[in-house]
Amino acid sequence: MRRLLIFLSLFLCVCFNVSAQDKQAVSGTIRDADGSPLPGITILEKGTKNGALTDAAGSFKLQVNPKAVLVISGIGFISQEIAVNGNSSLNVSLVVDNKNLGEVVVTALGIKREKKSLGYALQELSGDKLVEARESNLANALTGKVSGLQVLRSSNGPAGSTKITLRGNNSLTGTNQPLIVVDGIPLDNFTGATNNDYWNPSKDMGNGLADVNPEDIETMSVLKGPSAAALYGSRAGNGVILITTKTGRKQKGAGITYSSQVGFSEIFASPDRQNTFAQGSEGVFDPLSGSSWGPAIDGRSVTDWSGKQTTLQSYDNVKNYFDKGLNFKNTISFQQQVSEGTSIYTSITHLTDKGIIPGSKLNRTNLTARAVSRFGANKRWTSDTKVQYINSKANNRPQNGDNTGNVFRTLYALPSNIDIRDFSAAKRENGKMLWFGSGNAVNPYWGKLYDLNEDIRDRFLMTGSLKYDFTSWLNAELKAGADIYGTNAEAKRYAGSPSPANGSYNRTKETFSEVNYSALLTARKDNLFGKLGGAITAGGNLMKQQRDRLEANVGELQIPDFFFLNNGRSNPTLTPLSTEKRINSVYGSIGANWDAYWFVDVTLRNDWSSALSKANRSYFYPSVSTSLIVTDMISHMGGEMPKWISYGKVRASYAMVGNDLAPYSLYNTYDVSKDPNGNTVVKRKNTLFDPTVKSELIKSAEVGAELKLFNNRLGVDFAWYKSNATRQLIDLPMDPLSGYSFRKINAGDIENTGIELMLNARLIDNPSGLSWDMGANFSNNKNTVKSISPDISLYSLGGFDDVQIYAAAGQKYGEIWGTAYQRVTDPASPAFGKQIVSASGYPLATSDKVRLGNQQPSAMLGISNTFYYKNLSMGFQVDGRFGGKMFSGTLSSLQRGGAAAETVVNGKRDPIVVDGVVYNDATKTYDQNTVAVNPQQYWVDGINVRNVGIVEANLYDASNIRLRNLNIAYNLPSKLLSKTLVQRATVGLSCTNVWLISSHMKGIDPESVYATNTNAIGFEAGSAPTSRTFLFNVSIGF
């Protein structure tokens, strides 16, 4: 027995020894091509489930068979298989998978995920694509690049504002703009003017997104639907645009890049005008008239406005007045990994944009510094700190609207026999404005020199985060960030102008701050139980927002040209504003995946808003989404797909999000101000607020599919969505005898349904020769007002005079109402549908406003093409808007004054016989009109009677197609640079607004809307000409 025990003991020792020899420890570090460590990389012993993940320092340790083969893989990198061959240490460098670039995307809360795992639509743009657009305003660079995204530009020059909407409008009273988030911190995207009065609006102050420098952007992710944005809660009802800025990275050379661009601008679009007839009326020359109903410009001798004898000839006053714009932009950046754990990115950019508008100028300086550092044991700690400072200075922002201060309106209407350059001195010897005739029109040169405004904005965007990796699958992060800015604006009108005679003065000071504190815990394991993987996030956010504004206005100065607030003929009018708002939030998500081909995600968020009453300030927003990678599923089940199908995915999602209220929207408050006599004025607001009102609620569903074909050379992404925005926050009209005009209530339902289609293709693939990439996106959205309130069927979104934009129950959002041509409405009449003309021969207008069309496009399309040939590349973008109407106040004004091109037909102004019918009272029938009318009377007393005339006459199809931009770039060969300090160099030429291929608006740019901070966008008035810009750019890396 003893011998048996000894034998068994020896046998077990031998077996244990043999077993121990079957396994060995292997450790190492996984890095990228630049040498930076890669956390979260999977190392798997081939043919087994034995594996590990790299830690924050890119390190791993694993027990494997000495003859094992390790499969090393990571999101966005080409997998590698490495034979151990008895080695105990392995250091591996992974290469980026160029075929799958963009498959790792930034999602809500800045979390990076594989795109295949997402159950909703997300579109990502690289920073390079945004820079290629060469736009002074980053928002404009998005035009035509994202399906379902509409860009609306104000008509106010280079410093003007831009409005963005995603998948239509969700609110009757909100901005309908997406939330902008930069490196995890919300950005205040203020937009447009504070007052959009048609006759006397305030200046357009631009928009907040324009402060972001495209040169600093790494990627931009557009979260279109509520499912994608649900983790942002009540602020994300209209979608989210996530901007991720650059960080340091290891690269050859010093990591210094200098880039510069010089641009030259010219007029791209301006209203069509006639240059055949001179100033005057009824064919008679009048040197003091501002109308162009005089005689033909035929070289006859006349006495001009100054009393001099001159020959009638025409001048192109638009061309002669506007400048050739100049654009300069210079950037110096440093981007480098300065040590194994620390990387730095810093840049400074200065932009000077002297557009085509004389006297107007925009200067903007962006200074950015960002440091990311991994430190501590095993590099488990990560800190990320960024500070960005922006200084913007704008001079002479133009005035728009149908008023005498709008120099564009004056210039367009100026009779073409007058040379605008004769008024370039601007001022007479007696100090008064140099101009002809009577009235309050402002000499455009006077506006440039003596009607001045300037605003300066200083802005700080600050972010700091600290992250700790407990393990390779669990981490926690704390983050704080702030958006703080202050604006000082000043407007001076010198003595000598038509009104007021002694000049005026205005000063405005505004400050804004938003501070956010957040915490996030993230756990992710791809091999929880066999093929089942999962991820959990949990976090919270504290937001505090404060805005203060004080405007002081001196209506007329006591001492001319002495610009002080206490130098007024009466006390200055003070308009203060102070608001504060807080939102506290908790949120989380639960995700699961099966064998990396079926993904399910659930997100949860609860907000507590100070803008709501105590009983209603808590609201909960959930979402659920799923995606199935069909090609991977079939492959894992042992099946095969046709070789021409590289990838296939289907997805679906459902979410609930909301739109919160503005501060102090629930309680009845009073405005306290001073009148010009110094008396304190206390006014009750005209809206009765109800503390039981809740936030708007948006419910959204989406399904989609993604395909990649022919070895990933063709990609297709399709989405269908439907959303219903209920509990609309509207002002319900009340009986004025109640003391209030409106009552704030929850009511209404706005629906958006639509499809989106994106295509990406490499049509020619020849790395050593010619390659051709094509991208296209198409969207069709139907924005319907399902209901408003049992008490009303029409809700005004804005407008003026006889032009009104309504939300009408059962109709599309943004219906344009106005007066129309009277027409025969009896179907049994032979004249059915024809215009009804008065006995005097003039077209008749309806007495009431009627529905004329809708302001929204039915479809949008963008197509981009890029060609590569060795070191040369060339690209262009064509985009189009199809459908939608726009009223032109500019063209109506020009017609009334005789300056519009259509007031002249074949070089003549013959009497006009309106193609219509006249009602015969005797026979009770309609007779064909045969009465000819004087053309001046037709356009003044017929078409443009009253302020805006017959609205239908100047309502145009806003469809347009344009060649948006064209760019050519050449990368200098590396051989040419090999003996210099230069690591890379690129020179390029580009042009924006190349060609308006198709338009129906007689020279008016359909993209230029009257105002951007309103939901009434279906009209324009006195728009500045849009410009075409040619640019030369160079980029040099050291």
Buried (B, 14 or more C-beta within 10 A) or exposed (E): EEEEEEEEEEEEEEEEEEEEEEBBEBEBBBBBEEEBBBBBBBBBBBEEEBBBBBBBBBBBEBEBBBEBBBBBBBBBBBEBEBEBEEEEEBEBBBEEBEEBEBBBBBBBBBBEBBBBBBBBBBBBBBBEBBBBBBBBBBBBBBBBBBBBBBBBBBBBBBBBBBBBBBBBBBBBBBBBBBBBBBBBBBBBBBBBBBEBEBEEBBBBBBBBBBBBBBBBBBBBBBBBBBBBBBBBBBBBBBBBBBBBBBBBBBBEEEBBBBBBBBBBBBBBBBBBBBBBBBBBBEBEBBBEBBBBBBBBBEEEEBEBBEEEEBEBEBBEBBEEBBBEBBBBBBBBBBBBBBEEBBBBBBBBBBBBBBBBBBBBBBBBBBBBBBBBBBEBEEBBBBBBBBBBBBBBBBBBBBBBBBBBBBBBBBBBBBBBBBBBEBBBEBBEEEEBBBBBBEEEBBBBBBBBBBBBBBBBBBBBBBBBBBBBBEEBBBBBBBBBBBBBBBBBBBBBBBBBBBEBEBBBBBBBBBBBBBBBBBBBBBBBBBBBEEBEBBBBBBBBBBBBBBBBBBBBBBBBBEEBBEBEBEBBEEBBBBBEEEBBBBBBBBBBBBBBBBBBBBBBBBBBBBBBBBBBBEEBBEBEBBBBBBBBBBBBBBEBEEEEBEEEBBBBBBBBBBBBBBBBBEBBBBEBEEEEEBEBEEEEEEEEBEBBBBEEBBBBBBBBBBBBBBBBBBEEBBBBBBBBBBBBBBBBBBBBBBEEEEEBBBBBBBBBBBBBBBBBBBBBBBEBBEEEEEBBBBBBBBBBBBBBBBBBBEEBBBBBBBBBBBBBBBBBBEBBBBBBBBBBBBBBEEEEEEBEEBBBBBEEBBBBBBEEBEBBBBBBBBBBBBBBBBBBEEEEBBBBBBBBBBBBBBBBBBBBBBBBBBBBBEBBEEEEBEEBBBEBBBBEEEEEEBEEBEBEBBBBBBBBBBBBBEBBBBBBBBBBBBBBBBBBBBBBBBBBEEEEBEEEEBBBBBBBBBBBBBBBEEBEBBBBBBBBBBBBBBBBBBBBBBBBBBBBBBBEBEBBBB
